[in-house]
Amino acid sequence: MQKRGMTDQAFYNILRRLGAQIKTRSFSPHDMRRTFIGDLLDAGADLSLP
């Protein structure tokens, strides 16, 4: 049995359903990306490439 990763569309659908559950106006994968990077920077992570 070959394992397959989640598709972009499946991830987007999950986020859309979660956004509807919390009754937010708009929610996208980019919002999650931006929040994640902001949290990394707040924690003092070094984002520079080697």
KETINU-199571 format. One record per atom (N, C-alpha, C, O): atom name; x, y, z; residue in one letter. Coordinates in nm, 3 decimals. Layout:
// KETINU-199571
+-------+---------+---------+---------+---------+
: atomo :      xx :      yy :      zz : residuo :
+-------+---------+---------+---------+---------+
:    CA :       X :       Y :       Z :       A :
...
+-------+---------+---------+---------+---------+
***
This chain:
// KETINU-199571
+-------+---------+---------+---------+---------+
: atomo :      xx :      yy :      zz : residuo :
+-------+---------+---------+---------+---------+
:     N :   0.085 :  -0.118 :   0.000 :       M :
:    CA :   0.000 :   0.000 :   0.000 :       M :
:     C :   0.089 :   0.124 :   0.000 :       M :
:     O :   0.178 :   0.139 :   0.084 :       M :
:     N :   0.064 :   0.211 :  -0.093 :       Q :
:    CA :   0.144 :   0.333 :  -0.104 :       Q :
:     C :   0.076 :   0.446 :  -0.028 :       Q :
:     O :  -0.045 :   0.469 :  -0.042 :       Q :
:     N :   0.154 :   0.518 :   0.055 :       K :
:    CA :   0.099 :   0.631 :   0.128 :       K :
:     C :   0.100 :   0.754 :   0.038 :       K :
:     O :   0.196 :   0.778 :  -0.035 :       K :
:     N :  -0.007 :   0.830 :   0.045 :       R :
:    CA :  -0.016 :   0.952 :  -0.033 :       R :
:     C :  -0.034 :   1.069 :   0.062 :       R :
:     O :  -0.096 :   1.056 :   0.167 :       R :
:     N :   0.022 :   1.183 :   0.024 :       G :
:    CA :   0.006 :   1.303 :   0.105 :       G :
:     C :  -0.129 :   1.368 :   0.081 :       G :
:     O :  -0.203 :   1.332 :  -0.011 :       G :
:     N :  -0.159 :   1.462 :   0.165 :       M :
:    CA :  -0.284 :   1.537 :   0.152 :       M :
:     C :  -0.273 :   1.635 :   0.036 :       M :
:     O :  -0.169 :   1.699 :   0.019 :       M :
:     N :  -0.377 :   1.648 :  -0.041 :       T :
:    CA :  -0.375 :   1.744 :  -0.152 :       T :
:     C :  -0.397 :   1.885 :  -0.100 :       T :
:     O :  -0.448 :   1.906 :   0.009 :       T :
:     N :  -0.357 :   1.982 :  -0.181 :       D :
:    CA :  -0.380 :   2.122 :  -0.146 :       D :
:     C :  -0.529 :   2.149 :  -0.125 :       D :
:     O :  -0.568 :   2.220 :  -0.033 :       D :
:     N :  -0.609 :   2.091 :  -0.212 :       Q :
:    CA :  -0.753 :   2.113 :  -0.205 :       Q :
:     C :  -0.812 :   2.054 :  -0.077 :       Q :
:     O :  -0.901 :   2.115 :  -0.016 :       Q :
:     N :  -0.765 :   1.938 :  -0.035 :       A :
:    CA :  -0.814 :   1.877 :   0.088 :       A :
:     C :  -0.779 :   1.965 :   0.208 :       A :
:     O :  -0.862 :   1.984 :   0.297 :       A :
:     N :  -0.658 :   2.018 :   0.210 :       F :
:    CA :  -0.616 :   2.106 :   0.319 :       F :
:     C :  -0.702 :   2.232 :   0.321 :       F :
:     O :  -0.747 :   2.276 :   0.427 :       F :
:     N :  -0.725 :   2.289 :   0.204 :       Y :
:    CA :  -0.808 :   2.409 :   0.196 :       Y :
:     C :  -0.951 :   2.380 :   0.244 :       Y :
:     O :  -1.010 :   2.462 :   0.315 :       Y :
:     N :  -1.005 :   2.266 :   0.208 :       N :
:    CA :  -1.141 :   2.230 :   0.251 :       N :
:     C :  -1.150 :   2.216 :   0.403 :       N :
:     O :  -1.248 :   2.257 :   0.464 :       N :
:     N :  -1.048 :   2.157 :   0.463 :       I :
:    CA :  -1.045 :   2.144 :   0.609 :       I :
:     C :  -1.044 :   2.283 :   0.673 :       I :
:     O :  -1.119 :   2.308 :   0.768 :       I :
:     N :  -0.959 :   2.372 :   0.623 :       L :
:    CA :  -0.952 :   2.508 :   0.677 :       L :
:     C :  -1.085 :   2.582 :   0.659 :       L :
:     O :  -1.128 :   2.654 :   0.748 :       L :
:     N :  -1.147 :   2.563 :   0.545 :       R :
:    CA :  -1.275 :   2.630 :   0.519 :       R :
:     C :  -1.382 :   2.582 :   0.618 :       R :
:     O :  -1.460 :   2.663 :   0.669 :       R :
:     N :  -1.385 :   2.452 :   0.644 :       R :
:    CA :  -1.482 :   2.399 :   0.741 :       R :
:     C :  -1.453 :   2.449 :   0.882 :       R :
:     O :  -1.545 :   2.483 :   0.956 :       R :
:     N :  -1.326 :   2.453 :   0.919 :       L :
:    CA :  -1.291 :   2.505 :   1.052 :       L :
:     C :  -1.327 :   2.653 :   1.065 :       L :
:     O :  -1.375 :   2.697 :   1.169 :       L :
:     N :  -1.304 :   2.729 :   0.958 :       G :
:    CA :  -1.341 :   2.870 :   0.958 :       G :
:     C :  -1.491 :   2.888 :   0.975 :       G :
:     O :  -1.535 :   2.980 :   1.044 :       G :
:     N :  -1.569 :   2.803 :   0.912 :       A :
:    CA :  -1.715 :   2.811 :   0.925 :       A :
:     C :  -1.758 :   2.776 :   1.067 :       A :
:     O :  -1.852 :   2.836 :   1.119 :       A :
:     N :  -1.690 :   2.682 :   1.130 :       Q :
:    CA :  -1.725 :   2.643 :   1.268 :       Q :
:     C :  -1.700 :   2.757 :   1.366 :       Q :
:     O :  -1.776 :   2.773 :   1.462 :       Q :
:     N :  -1.594 :   2.834 :   1.343 :       I :
:    CA :  -1.566 :   2.945 :   1.435 :       I :
:     C :  -1.628 :   3.076 :   1.388 :       I :
:     O :  -1.608 :   3.182 :   1.448 :       I :
:     N :  -1.704 :   3.067 :   1.279 :       K :
:    CA :  -1.780 :   3.180 :   1.224 :       K :
:     C :  -1.692 :   3.300 :   1.190 :       K :
:     O :  -1.724 :   3.414 :   1.224 :       K :
:     N :  -1.581 :   3.273 :   1.122 :       T :
:    CA :  -1.494 :   3.380 :   1.075 :       T :
:     C :  -1.535 :   3.421 :   0.934 :       T :
:     O :  -1.589 :   3.340 :   0.858 :       T :
:     N :  -1.510 :   3.546 :   0.899 :       R :
:    CA :  -1.551 :   3.594 :   0.767 :       R :
:     C :  -1.469 :   3.530 :   0.656 :       R :
:     O :  -1.524 :   3.482 :   0.557 :       R :
:     N :  -1.337 :   3.528 :   0.672 :       S :
:    CA :  -1.253 :   3.465 :   0.570 :       S :
:     C :  -1.134 :   3.400 :   0.638 :       S :
:     O :  -1.087 :   3.446 :   0.742 :       S :
:     N :  -1.086 :   3.294 :   0.578 :       F :
:    CA :  -0.978 :   3.217 :   0.636 :       F :
:     C :  -0.911 :   3.142 :   0.523 :       F :
:     O :  -0.978 :   3.077 :   0.444 :       F :
:     N :  -0.779 :   3.151 :   0.514 :       S :
:    CA :  -0.710 :   3.085 :   0.403 :       S :
:     C :  -0.582 :   3.019 :   0.453 :       S :
:     O :  -0.536 :   3.049 :   0.563 :       S :
:     N :  -0.524 :   2.931 :   0.373 :       P :
:    CA :  -0.395 :   2.872 :   0.410 :       P :
:     C :  -0.288 :   2.979 :   0.432 :       P :
:     O :  -0.199 :   2.961 :   0.515 :       P :
:     N :  -0.295 :   3.088 :   0.359 :       H :
:    CA :  -0.197 :   3.194 :   0.375 :       H :
:     C :  -0.207 :   3.256 :   0.515 :       H :
:     O :  -0.105 :   3.294 :   0.573 :       H :
:     N :  -0.326 :   3.267 :   0.569 :       D :
:    CA :  -0.343 :   3.318 :   0.705 :       D :
:     C :  -0.271 :   3.227 :   0.806 :       D :
:     O :  -0.208 :   3.277 :   0.899 :       D :
:     N :  -0.282 :   3.096 :   0.786 :       M :
:    CA :  -0.212 :   3.003 :   0.876 :       M :
:     C :  -0.062 :   3.017 :   0.861 :       M :
:     O :   0.011 :   3.017 :   0.960 :       M :
:     N :  -0.015 :   3.030 :   0.738 :       R :
:    CA :   0.128 :   3.046 :   0.712 :       R :
:     C :   0.181 :   3.172 :   0.781 :       R :
:     O :   0.286 :   3.170 :   0.845 :       R :
:     N :   0.107 :   3.281 :   0.766 :       R :
:    CA :   0.148 :   3.408 :   0.825 :       R :
:     C :   0.150 :   3.401 :   0.977 :       R :
:     O :   0.243 :   3.452 :   1.040 :       R :
:     N :   0.049 :   3.336 :   1.037 :       T :
:    CA :   0.044 :   3.321 :   1.181 :       T :
:     C :   0.160 :   3.234 :   1.231 :       T :
:     O :   0.222 :   3.266 :   1.332 :       T :
:     N :   0.188 :   3.125 :   1.161 :       F :
:    CA :   0.297 :   3.035 :   1.200 :       F :
:     C :   0.431 :   3.108 :   1.198 :       F :
:     O :   0.509 :   3.096 :   1.293 :       F :
:     N :   0.458 :   3.183 :   1.092 :       I :
:    CA :   0.584 :   3.256 :   1.082 :       I :
:     C :   0.592 :   3.363 :   1.190 :       I :
:     O :   0.698 :   3.383 :   1.250 :       I :
:     N :   0.482 :   3.432 :   1.216 :       G :
:    CA :   0.480 :   3.532 :   1.322 :       G :
:     C :   0.511 :   3.470 :   1.458 :       G :
:     O :   0.585 :   3.528 :   1.538 :       G :
:     N :   0.455 :   3.352 :   1.484 :       D :
:    CA :   0.482 :   3.283 :   1.610 :       D :
:     C :   0.629 :   3.242 :   1.620 :       D :
:     O :   0.689 :   3.250 :   1.727 :       D :
:     N :   0.687 :   3.197 :   1.508 :       L :
:    CA :   0.829 :   3.162 :   1.508 :       L :
:     C :   0.915 :   3.283 :   1.540 :       L :
:     O :   1.008 :   3.274 :   1.620 :       L :
:     N :   0.885 :   3.395 :   1.476 :       L :
:    CA :   0.961 :   3.517 :   1.501 :       L :
:     C :   0.946 :   3.564 :   1.646 :       L :
:     O :   1.043 :   3.608 :   1.707 :       L :
:     N :   0.825 :   3.556 :   1.699 :       D :
:    CA :   0.803 :   3.594 :   1.839 :       D :
:     C :   0.882 :   3.506 :   1.935 :       D :
:     O :   0.923 :   3.551 :   2.042 :       D :
:     N :   0.904 :   3.381 :   1.896 :       A :
:    CA :   0.979 :   3.287 :   1.980 :       A :
:     C :   1.129 :   3.302 :   1.961 :       A :
:     O :   1.207 :   3.233 :   2.027 :       A :
:     N :   1.171 :   3.392 :   1.871 :       G :
:    CA :   1.314 :   3.416 :   1.852 :       G :
:     C :   1.381 :   3.328 :   1.749 :       G :
:     O :   1.503 :   3.318 :   1.746 :       G :
:     N :   1.304 :   3.263 :   1.663 :       A :
:    CA :   1.361 :   3.177 :   1.561 :       A :
:     C :   1.440 :   3.258 :   1.460 :       A :
:     O :   1.403 :   3.371 :   1.427 :       A :
:     N :   1.550 :   3.199 :   1.410 :       D :
:    CA :   1.631 :   3.261 :   1.307 :       D :
:     C :   1.583 :   3.206 :   1.172 :       D :
:     O :   1.600 :   3.087 :   1.144 :       D :
:     N :   1.525 :   3.290 :   1.090 :       L :
:    CA :   1.468 :   3.246 :   0.963 :       L :
:     C :   1.563 :   3.262 :   0.846 :       L :
:     O :   1.526 :   3.236 :   0.731 :       L :
:     N :   1.685 :   3.305 :   0.872 :       S :
:    CA :   1.779 :   3.324 :   0.762 :       S :
:     C :   1.826 :   3.188 :   0.709 :       S :
:     O :   1.838 :   3.092 :   0.785 :       S :
:     N :   1.852 :   3.183 :   0.581 :       L :
:    CA :   1.898 :   3.059 :   0.519 :       L :
:     C :   2.048 :   3.042 :   0.543 :       L :
:     O :   2.121 :   3.141 :   0.550 :       L :
:     N :   2.094 :   2.918 :   0.557 :       P :
:    CA :   2.237 :   2.895 :   0.581 :       P :
:     C :   2.321 :   2.927 :   0.461 :       P :
:     O :   2.444 :   2.912 :   0.466 :       P :
+-------+---------+---------+---------+---------+
***
